[in-house]
Amino acid sequence: MEPKQVIVMRRDLGMRRGKEIAQGAHAAMIWLSLRIREPGFTFTEAEGRWLDGPFTKVCVRVDSEEELLGVLKAAQEAGVMAHLCVDAGRTEFHGVPTPTCCAVGPDFPDRIDPITGHLRLL
């Protein structure tokens, strides 16, 4: 199976669609910017195949910060790379840094699906 990345978006915040898209794009890239800064990093098999492939992404939703953080924790406990995207609050959220979404993976579906497979599509 081909690797994928899952973007988990909070829907309780009432973000404009463009804001959601921007936050999802940030989340999708956080893992890469952090990985390439690691001394002597190498991509995992899943990451390498994802980068060489179609960049498959699935966007799903959660309805609270608690649910978002639960997904993040489940991924971390399973050893699946996951990164939280926290908006700085410059255009929405009245200057308050706000967790908006997270990216799970890229990794193989058999590792990601137990964490995000129950979530509804965005």
DRENTORKOL-3810 file (N, C-alpha, C; in nm, 4 decimals):
REM DRENTORKOL-3810
@n.u->0.0841; n.v->-0.1190; n.w->0.0000; ca.u->0.0000; ca.v->0.0000; ca.w->0.0000; c.u->0.0881; c.v->0.1247; c.w->0.0000
@n.u->0.0397; n.v->0.2248; n.w->-0.0653; ca.u->0.1146; ca.v->0.3505; ca.w->-0.0757; c.u->0.0963; c.v->0.4352; c.w->0.0504
@n.u->0.2015; n.v->0.5035; n.w->0.0925; ca.u->0.1911; ca.v->0.5889; ca.w->0.2106; c.u->0.0998; c.v->0.7087; c.w->0.1875
@n.u->0.0552; n.v->0.7642; n.w->0.2975; ca.u->-0.0317; ca.v->0.8817; ca.w->0.2925; c.u->-0.0045; c.v->0.9672; c.w->0.4143
@n.u->-0.0588; n.v->1.0866; n.w->0.4081; ca.u->-0.0554; ca.v->1.1780; ca.w->0.5218; c.u->-0.2002; c.v->1.2162; c.w->0.5491
@n.u->-0.2362; n.v->1.2218; n.w->0.6760; ca.u->-0.3720; ca.v->1.2597; ca.w->0.7139; c.u->-0.3664; c.v->1.3933; c.w->0.7860
@n.u->-0.4448; n.v->1.4874; n.w->0.7372; ca.u->-0.4577; ca.v->1.6187; ca.w->0.8008; c.u->-0.5856; c.v->1.6159; c.w->0.8834
@n.u->-0.5722; n.v->1.6425; n.w->1.0130; ca.u->-0.6852; ca.v->1.6395; ca.w->1.1057; c.u->-0.7171; c.v->1.7836; c.w->1.1444
@n.u->-0.8345; n.v->1.8309; n.w->1.1030; ca.u->-0.8718; ca.v->1.9714; ca.w->1.1171; c.u->-0.9817; c.v->1.9903; c.w->1.2225
@n.u->-0.9634; n.v->2.0886; n.w->1.3087; ca.u->-1.0692; ca.v->2.1252; ca.w->1.4033; c.u->-1.1789; c.v->2.2014; c.w->1.3306
@n.u->-1.3019; n.v->2.1559; n.w->1.3462; ca.u->-1.4147; ca.v->2.2256; ca.w->1.2847; c.u->-1.4907; c.v->2.3126; c.w->1.3846
@n.u->-1.4614; n.v->2.3009; n.w->1.5118; ca.u->-1.5322; ca.v->2.3787; ca.w->1.6128; c.u->-1.4905; c.v->2.5244; c.w->1.6152
@n.u->-1.3819; n.v->2.5587; n.w->1.5463; ca.u->-1.3303; ca.v->2.6956; ca.w->1.5497; c.u->-1.4012; c.v->2.7903; c.w->1.4541
@n.u->-1.4749; n.v->2.7362; n.w->1.3594; ca.u->-1.5438; ca.v->2.8217; ca.w->1.2617; c.u->-1.4491; c.v->2.8967; c.w->1.1707
@n.u->-1.3331; n.v->2.8379; n.w->1.1406; ca.u->-1.2375; ca.v->2.9037; ca.w->1.0514; c.u->-1.2960; c.v->2.9181; c.w->0.9120
@n.u->-1.2590; n.v->3.0282; n.w->0.8466; ca.u->-1.2947; ca.v->3.0449; ca.w->0.7061; c.u->-1.2279; c.v->2.9330; c.w->0.6275
@n.u->-1.2843; n.v->2.8959; n.w->0.5132; ca.u->-1.2302; ca.v->2.7863; ca.w->0.4330; c.u->-1.0842; c.v->2.8123; c.w->0.3949
@n.u->-1.0519; n.v->2.9344; n.w->0.3561; ca.u->-0.9146; ca.v->2.9672; ca.w->0.3204; c.u->-0.8193; c.v->2.9510; c.w->0.4378
@n.u->-0.8649; n.v->2.9843; n.w->0.5571; ca.u->-0.7836; ca.v->2.9676; ca.w->0.6769; c.u->-0.7585; c.v->2.8194; c.w->0.7022
@n.u->-0.8626; n.v->2.7373; n.w->0.6851; ca.u->-0.8451; ca.v->2.5927; ca.w->0.7009; c.u->-0.7428; c.v->2.5387; c.w->0.6008
@n.u->-0.7515; n.v->2.5848; n.w->0.4783; ca.u->-0.6576; ca.v->2.5390; ca.w->0.3755; c.u->-0.5151; c.v->2.5782; c.w->0.4131
@n.u->-0.4962; n.v->2.7021; n.w->0.4557; ca.u->-0.3622; ca.v->2.7473; ca.w->0.4949; c.u->-0.3094; c.v->2.6675; c.w->0.6131
@n.u->-0.3944; n.v->2.6430; n.w->0.7121; ca.u->-0.3507; ca.v->2.5671; ca.w->0.8294; c.u->-0.3161; c.v->2.4230; c.w->0.7915
@n.u->-0.3945; n.v->2.3634; n.w->0.7039; ca.u->-0.3648; ca.v->2.2280; ca.w->0.6570; c.u->-0.2328; c.v->2.2228; c.w->0.5822
@n.u->-0.2055; n.v->2.3255; n.w->0.5017; ca.u->-0.0783; ca.v->2.3317; ca.w->0.4292; c.u->0.0386; c.v->2.3452; c.w->0.5268
@n.u->0.0213; n.v->2.4266; n.w->0.6295; ca.u->0.1254; ca.v->2.4388; ca.w->0.7323; c.u->0.1509; c.v->2.3028; c.w->0.7971
@n.u->0.0443; n.v->2.2364; n.w->0.8367; ca.u->0.0581; ca.v->2.1064; ca.w->0.9033; c.u->0.1286; c.v->2.0057; c.w->0.8135
@n.u->0.0951; n.v->2.0073; n.w->0.6846; ca.u->0.1537; ca.v->1.9122; ca.w->0.5900; c.u->0.3041; c.v->1.9313; c.w->0.5774
@n.u->0.3507; n.v->2.0532; n.w->0.5962; ca.u->0.4928; ca.v->2.0829; ca.w->0.5775; c.u->0.5744; c.v->2.0823; c.w->0.7069
@n.u->0.5101; n.v->2.0880; n.w->0.8209; ca.u->0.5834; ca.v->2.0928; ca.w->0.9476; c.u->0.6766; c.v->1.9735; c.w->0.9599
@n.u->0.6264; n.v->1.8550; n.w->0.9294; ca.u->0.7099; ca.v->1.7350; ca.w->0.9454; c.u->0.8369; c.v->1.7450; c.w->0.8620
@n.u->0.8238; n.v->1.7947; n.w->0.7378; ca.u->0.9401; ca.v->1.8019; ca.w->0.6495; c.u->1.0429; c.v->1.9016; c.w->0.7018
@n.u->0.9967; n.v->2.0189; n.w->0.7422; ca.u->1.0911; ca.v->2.1202; ca.w->0.7900; c.u->1.1631; c.v->2.0739; c.w->0.9160
@n.u->1.0949; n.v->2.0003; n.w->1.0009; ca.u->1.1598; ca.v->1.9483; ca.w->1.1211; c.u->1.2549; c.v->1.8331; c.w->1.0886
@n.u->1.2141; n.v->1.7448; n.w->0.9976; ca.u->1.2977; ca.v->1.6279; ca.w->0.9636; c.u->1.4293; c.v->1.6702; c.w->0.8999
@n.u->1.4266; n.v->1.7652; n.w->0.8080; ca.u->1.5500; ca.v->1.7997; ca.w->0.7376; c.u->1.6467; c.v->1.8777; c.w->0.8253
@n.u->1.6005; n.v->1.9229; n.w->0.9401; ca.u->1.6883; ca.v->1.9916; ca.w->1.0342; c.u->1.7570; c.v->1.8964; c.w->1.1307
@n.u->1.7116; n.v->1.7704; n.w->1.1348; ca.u->1.7722; ca.v->1.6722; ca.w->1.2243; c.u->1.9118; c.v->1.6390; c.w->1.1739
@n.u->2.0116; n.v->1.6418; n.w->1.2604; ca.u->2.1468; ca.v->1.6051; ca.w->1.2168; c.u->2.1494; c.v->1.4618; c.w->1.1630
@n.u->2.2026; n.v->1.4464; n.w->1.0432; ca.u->2.2161; ca.v->1.3142; ca.w->0.9824; c.u->2.0855; c.v->1.2448; c.w->0.9506
@n.u->1.9794; n.v->1.3206; n.w->0.9292; ca.u->1.8487; ca.v->1.2593; ca.w->0.9061; c.u->1.8485; c.v->1.1758; c.w->0.7778
@n.u->1.7649; n.v->1.0767; n.w->0.7774; ca.u->1.7306; ca.v->1.0015; ca.w->0.6563; c.u->1.5811; c.v->0.9789; c.w->0.6604
@n.u->1.5201; n.v->0.9787; n.w->0.5431; ca.u->1.3769; ca.v->0.9532; ca.w->0.5369; c.u->1.3489; c.v->0.8061; c.w->0.5613
@n.u->1.2379; n.v->0.7782; n.w->0.6277; ca.u->1.1930; ca.v->0.6403; ca.w->0.6419; c.u->1.1485; c.v->0.5907; c.w->0.5053
@n.u->1.1271; n.v->0.4605; n.w->0.4925; ca.u->1.0785; ca.v->0.4060; ca.w->0.3654; c.u->0.9466; c.v->0.4726; c.w->0.3256
@n.u->0.8555; n.v->0.4858; n.w->0.4209; ca.u->0.7253; ca.v->0.5463; ca.w->0.3911; c.u->0.7403; c.v->0.6914; c.w->0.3463
@n.u->0.8231; n.v->0.7681; n.w->0.4159; ca.u->0.8434; ca.v->0.9088; ca.w->0.3796; c.u->0.9028; c.v->0.9205; c.w->0.2398
@n.u->1.0051; n.v->0.8394; n.w->0.2106; ca.u->1.0676; ca.v->0.8434; ca.w->0.0789; c.u->0.9710; c.v->0.8082; c.w->-0.0319
@n.u->0.8909; n.v->0.7045; n.w->-0.0107; ca.u->0.7927; ca.v->0.6654; ca.w->-0.1128; c.u->0.6858; c.v->0.7725; c.w->-0.1292
@n.u->0.6472; n.v->0.8362; n.w->-0.0184; ca.u->0.5461; ca.v->0.9418; ca.w->-0.0255; c.u->0.6009; c.v->1.0609; c.w->-0.1050
@n.u->0.7250; n.v->1.0985; n.w->-0.0778; ca.u->0.7864; ca.v->1.2107; ca.w->-0.1489; c.u->0.8072; c.v->1.1808; c.w->-0.2972
@n.u->0.8303; n.v->1.0555; n.w->-0.3325; ca.u->0.8485; ca.v->1.0165; ca.w->-0.4722; c.u->0.7165; c.v->0.9887; c.w->-0.5427
@n.u->0.6081; n.v->0.9829; n.w->-0.4665; ca.u->0.4787; ca.v->0.9441; ca.w->-0.5218; c.u->0.3835; c.v->1.0595; c.w->-0.5386
@n.u->0.2561; n.v->1.0312; n.w->-0.5236; ca.u->0.1540; ca.v->1.1332; ca.w->-0.5506; c.u->0.1187; c.v->1.2241; c.w->-0.4324
@n.u->0.1960; n.v->1.2188; n.w->-0.3215; ca.u->0.1666; ca.v->1.3017; ca.w->-0.2030; c.u->0.0229; c.v->1.2826; c.w->-0.1532
@n.u->-0.0214; n.v->1.1600; n.w->-0.1441; ca.u->-0.1588; ca.v->1.1328; ca.w->-0.1026; c.u->-0.1856; c.v->1.1922; c.w->0.0349
@n.u->-0.2941; n.v->1.2703; n.w->0.0421; ca.u->-0.3393; ca.v->1.3303; ca.w->0.1673; c.u->-0.4874; c.v->1.3014; c.w->0.1832
@n.u->-0.5273; n.v->1.2801; n.w->0.3058; ca.u->-0.6675; ca.v->1.2647; ca.w->0.3407; c.u->-0.6966; c.v->1.3682; c.w->0.4477
@n.u->-0.8041; n.v->1.4425; n.w->0.4314; ca.u->-0.8398; ca.v->1.5467; ca.w->0.5278; c.u->-0.9635; c.v->1.5024; c.w->0.6051
@n.u->-0.9493; n.v->1.4986; n.w->0.7373; ca.u->-1.0578; ca.v->1.4570; ca.w->0.8251; c.u->-1.0829; c.v->1.5647; c.w->0.9297
@n.u->-1.1914; n.v->1.5473; n.w->1.0029; ca.u->-1.2302; ca.v->1.6505; ca.w->1.0979; c.u->-1.2443; c.v->1.5969; c.w->1.2388
@n.u->-1.2210; n.v->1.6882; n.w->1.3333; ca.u->-1.2544; ca.v->1.6656; ca.w->1.4736; c.u->-1.3340; c.v->1.7869; c.w->1.5189
@n.u->-1.3998; n.v->1.7737; n.w->1.6323; ca.u->-1.4900; ca.v->1.8802; ca.w->1.6765; c.u->-1.4462; c.v->1.9505; c.w->1.8044
@n.u->-1.3203; n.v->1.9286; n.w->1.8452; ca.u->-1.2726; ca.v->1.9969; ca.w->1.9652; c.u->-1.1208; c.v->1.9897; c.w->1.9732
@n.u->-1.0640; n.v->2.0786; n.w->2.0538; ca.u->-0.9203; ca.v->2.0743; ca.w->2.0793; c.u->-0.8843; c.v->1.9436; c.w->2.1499
@n.u->-0.9683; n.v->1.9019; n.w->2.2419; ca.u->-0.9439; ca.v->1.7777; ca.w->2.3151; c.u->-0.9346; c.v->1.6582; c.w->2.2188
@n.u->-1.0250; n.v->1.6522; n.w->2.1227; ca.u->-1.0230; ca.v->1.5429; ca.w->2.0254; c.u->-0.8972; c.v->1.5500; c.w->1.9385
@n.u->-0.8580; n.v->1.6706; n.w->1.8972; ca.u->-0.7367; ca.v->1.6888; ca.w->1.8176; c.u->-0.6143; c.v->1.6407; c.w->1.8952
@n.u->-0.6037; n.v->1.6822; n.w->2.0199; ca.u->-0.4894; ca.v->1.6423; ca.w->2.1019; c.u->-0.4904; c.v->1.4922; c.w->2.1298
@n.u->-0.6092; n.v->1.4324; n.w->2.1338; ca.u->-0.6202; ca.v->1.2887; ca.w->2.1504; c.u->-0.5638; c.v->1.2132; c.w->2.0308
@n.u->-0.5902; n.v->1.2635; n.w->1.9105; ca.u->-0.5349; ca.v->1.2033; ca.w->1.7891; c.u->-0.3828; c.v->1.2162; c.w->1.7902
@n.u->-0.3349; n.v->1.3336; n.w->1.8241; ca.u->-0.1903; ca.v->1.3577; ca.w->1.8309; c.u->-0.1241; c.v->1.2611; c.w->1.9296
@n.u->-0.1826; n.v->1.2459; n.w->2.0463; ca.u->-0.1287; ca.v->1.1569; ca.w->2.1491; c.u->-0.1307; c.v->1.0119; c.w->2.1013
@n.u->-0.2402; n.v->0.9700; n.w->2.0384; ca.u->-0.2510; ca.v->0.8324; ca.w->1.9893; c.u->-0.1428; c.v->0.8039; c.w->1.8856
@n.u->-0.1178; n.v->0.8995; n.w->1.7986; ca.u->-0.0136; ca.v->0.8819; ca.w->1.6971; c.u->0.1229; c.v->0.8694; c.w->1.7634
@n.u->0.1515; n.v->0.9575; n.w->1.8547; ca.u->0.2812; ca.v->0.9553; ca.w->1.9226; c.u->0.3005; c.v->0.8246; c.w->1.9993
@n.u->0.1961; n.v->0.7779; n.w->2.0651; ca.u->0.2052; ca.v->0.6517; ca.w->2.1392; c.u->0.2268; c.v->0.5323; c.w->2.0467
@n.u->0.1751; n.v->0.5412; n.w->1.9233; ca.u->0.1908; ca.v->0.4340; ca.w->1.8252; c.u->0.3226; c.v->0.4451; c.w->1.7488
@n.u->0.4001; n.v->0.5489; n.w->1.7764; ca.u->0.5266; ca.v->0.5691; ca.w->1.7059; c.u->0.5106; c.v->0.6226; c.w->1.5656
@n.u->0.3962; n.v->0.6854; n.w->1.5396; ca.u->0.3697; ca.v->0.7463; ca.w->1.4089; c.u->0.3961; c.v->0.8956; c.w->1.4202
@n.u->0.4712; n.v->0.9486; n.w->1.3253; ca.u->0.5037; ca.v->1.0906; ca.w->1.3287; c.u->0.3750; c.v->1.1736; c.w->1.3169
@n.u->0.3606; n.v->1.2697; n.w->1.4060; ca.u->0.2454; ca.v->1.3596; ca.w->1.4024; c.u->0.2898; c.v->1.4941; c.w->1.4578
@n.u->0.2403; n.v->1.5999; n.w->1.3949; ca.u->0.2794; ca.v->1.7347; ca.w->1.4362; c.u->0.1570; c.v->1.8246; c.w->1.4468
@n.u->0.1534; n.v->1.9002; n.w->1.5526; ca.u->0.0457; ca.v->1.9935; ca.w->1.5795; c.u->0.0745; c.v->2.1268; c.w->1.5124
@n.u->-0.0262; n.v->2.1860; n.w->1.4524; ca.u->-0.0148; ca.v->2.3190; ca.w->1.3937; c.u->-0.0894; c.v->2.4165; c.w->1.4858
@n.u->-0.0180; n.v->2.5150; n.w->1.5365; ca.u->-0.0770; ca.v->2.6154; ca.w->1.6253; c.u->-0.0739; c.v->2.7491; c.w->1.5534
@n.u->-0.1908; n.v->2.8041; n.w->1.5263; ca.u->-0.2008; ca.v->2.9330; ca.w->1.4598; c.u->-0.1578; c.v->3.0435; c.w->1.5554
@n.u->-0.0852; n.v->3.1414; n.w->1.5035; ca.u->-0.0344; ca.v->3.2516; ca.w->1.5864; c.u->-0.1438; c.v->3.3497; c.w->1.6271
@n.u->-0.2578; n.v->3.3455; n.w->1.5607; ca.u->-0.3673; ca.v->3.4342; ca.w->1.5980; c.u->-0.3615; c.v->3.5718; c.w->1.5351
@n.u->-0.2841; n.v->3.5870; n.w->1.4284; ca.u->-0.2701; ca.v->3.7199; ca.w->1.3664; c.u->-0.3929; c.v->3.7620; c.w->1.2862
@n.u->-0.4630; n.v->3.6664; n.w->1.2238; ca.u->-0.5777; ca.v->3.7024; ca.w->1.1397; c.u->-0.7100; c.v->3.6566; c.w->1.1989
@n.u->-0.7052; n.v->3.5551; n.w->1.2828; ca.u->-0.8245; ca.v->3.5066; ca.w->1.3525; c.u->-0.7828; c.v->3.4741; c.w->1.4950
@n.u->-0.8760; n.v->3.4485; n.w->1.5807; ca.u->-0.8509; ca.v->3.4058; ca.w->1.7186; c.u->-0.7978; c.v->3.5179; c.w->1.8075
@n.u->-0.8120; n.v->3.6442; n.w->1.7651; ca.u->-0.7857; ca.v->3.7615; ca.w->1.8483; c.u->-0.6484; c.v->3.7595; c.w->1.9157
@n.u->-0.5467; n.v->3.7191; n.w->1.8410; ca.u->-0.4103; ca.v->3.7198; ca.w->1.8911; c.u->-0.3742; c.v->3.6052; c.w->1.9839
@n.u->-0.4653; n.v->3.5115; n.w->2.0016; ca.u->-0.4404; ca.v->3.3987; ca.w->2.0916; c.u->-0.3904; c.v->3.2796; c.w->2.0101
@n.u->-0.2714; n.v->3.2284; n.w->2.0394; ca.u->-0.2247; ca.v->3.1081; ca.w->1.9705; c.u->-0.3243; c.v->2.9942; c.w->1.9914
@n.u->-0.3640; n.v->2.9309; n.w->1.8800; ca.u->-0.4721; ca.v->2.8332; ca.w->1.8834; c.u->-0.4351; c.v->2.7082; c.w->1.8049
@n.u->-0.4389; n.v->2.5897; n.w->1.8675; ca.u->-0.4181; ca.v->2.4653; ca.w->1.7932; c.u->-0.5322; c.v->2.4467; c.w->1.6930
@n.u->-0.4986; n.v->2.4352; n.w->1.5649; ca.u->-0.6002; ca.v->2.4267; ca.w->1.4602; c.u->-0.6101; c.v->2.2896; c.w->1.3948
@n.u->-0.4962; n.v->2.2208; n.w->1.3808; ca.u->-0.4964; ca.v->2.0935; ca.w->1.3093; c.u->-0.3672; c.v->2.0202; c.w->1.3391
@n.u->-0.3582; n.v->1.8997; n.w->1.2877; ca.u->-0.2326; ca.v->1.8267; ca.w->1.2950; c.u->-0.2192; c.v->1.7415; c.w->1.1704
@n.u->-0.0959; n.v->1.7055; n.w->1.1415; ca.u->-0.0663; ca.v->1.6146; ca.w->1.0316; c.u->-0.0169; c.v->1.4845; c.w->1.0926
@n.u->-0.0726; n.v->1.3744; n.w->1.0462; ca.u->-0.0301; ca.v->1.2417; ca.w->1.0889; c.u->0.0370; c.v->1.1760; c.w->0.9689
@n.u->0.1632; n.v->1.1393; n.w->0.9868; ca.u->0.2393; ca.v->1.0819; ca.w->0.8764; c.u->0.3152; c.v->1.1901; c.w->0.8028
@n.u->0.3696; n.v->1.1522; n.w->0.6872; ca.u->0.3342; ca.v->1.0390; ca.w->0.6039; c.u->0.3851; c.v->0.9061; c.w->0.6595
@n.u->0.2993; n.v->0.8049; n.w->0.6385; ca.u->0.3323; ca.v->0.6700; ca.w->0.6796; c.u->0.2392; c.v->0.5753; c.w->0.6046
@n.u->0.2583; n.v->0.4478; n.w->0.6289; ca.u->0.1755; ca.v->0.3487; ca.w->0.5611; c.u->0.0372; c.v->0.3412; c.w->0.6250
@n.u->-0.0656; n.v->0.3130; n.w->0.5446; ca.u->-0.2024; ca.v->0.3089; ca.w->0.5963; c.u->-0.2221; c.v->0.2163; c.w->0.7162
@n.u->-0.1534; n.v->0.1039; n.w->0.7202; ca.u->-0.1729; ca.v->0.0123; ca.w->0.8323; c.u->-0.1254; c.v->0.0717; c.w->0.9644
@n.u->-0.0446; n.v->0.1763; n.w->0.9583; ca.u->0.0002; ca.v->0.2456; ca.w->1.0801; c.u->-0.0877; c.v->0.3670; c.w->1.1114
@n.u->-0.1384; n.v->0.4324; n.w->1.0066; ca.u->-0.2178; ca.v->0.5545; ca.w->1.0267; c.u->-0.3660; c.v->0.5251; c.w->1.0505
@n.u->-0.4209; n.v->0.4281; n.w->0.9782; ca.u->-0.5656; ca.v->0.4034; ca.w->0.9867; c.u->-0.6166; c.v->0.3723; c.w->1.1260
@n.u->-0.5437; n.v->0.2978; n.w->1.2098; ca.u->-0.5943; ca.v->0.2761; ca.w->1.3458; c.u->-0.6072; c.v->0.4056; c.w->1.4279
@n.u->-0.5365; n.v->0.5083; n.w->1.3867; ca.u->-0.5371; ca.v->0.6354; ca.w->1.4594; c.u->-0.6444; c.v->0.7299; c.w->1.4054
@n.u->-0.6601; n.v->0.7340; n.w->1.2730; ca.u->-0.7496; ca.v->0.8336; ca.w->1.2113; c.u->-0.8646; c.v->0.7741; c.w->1.1317
@n.u->-0.8659; n.v->0.6440; n.w->1.1131; ca.u->-0.9665; ca.v->0.5810; ca.w->1.0266; c.u->-1.1095; c.v->0.5995; c.w->1.0704
@n.u->-1.1333; n.v->0.6279; n.w->1.1967; ca.u->-1.2697; ca.v->0.6463; ca.w->1.2471; c.u->-1.3216; c.v->0.7888; c.w->1.2266
@n.u->-1.2356; n.v->0.8805; n.w->1.1856; ca.u->-1.2752; ca.v->1.0220; ca.w->1.1740; c.u->-1.3474; c.v->1.0469; c.w->1.0417
@n.u->-1.4416; n.v->1.1409; n.w->1.0452; ca.u->-1.5171; ca.v->1.1770; ca.w->0.9253; c.u->-1.4330; c.v->1.2626; c.w->0.8319
@n.u->-1.4554; n.v->1.2455; n.w->0.7024; ca.u->-1.3861; ca.v->1.3296; ca.w->0.6032; c.u->-1.4262; c.v->1.4743; c.w->0.6228
@n.u->-1.3347; n.v->1.5630; n.w->0.5933; ca.u->-1.3569; ca.v->1.7075; ca.w->0.6082; c.u->-1.4513; c.v->1.7562; c.w->0.5003
END
